[in-house]
Amino acid sequence: MRERKRQEVQKTLDTIETRLTNAERYLAQDVNIEGKSFLHFDDWQGKSGHPLWMRNVMIPAWMRQRARKERALETIANKAKDKKLTRLKRNGAT
């Protein structure tokens, strides 16, 4: 179960990295492609949208989400480590 959670979090992290990379490439082009939606709700992929919106809203939001997911991975690893140590102590191994 814990391995499945770790894989899901890792998959989400990979998606976030892809979207951040797309956004950085888009901003490097220094163009403004018309977005499909009025309020940029479809622009979270990092492929279109107003450059200021991407720089000030989208990229910071994805970076915060990436930090949360990295902390979640650390928590999963720490719980696994603690559980393993507890099991070893209960079985008498030191």
Protein Blocks (a to p, Z undefined) as FASTA:
>chain_A
ZZmmmmmmmmmmmmmmmmmmmmmmmmmnopacddfbfnopmmmnopgccfklmmmmmmmm
mmmmmmmmmmmmmmmmmmmmmmmmmmmmmnopZZ
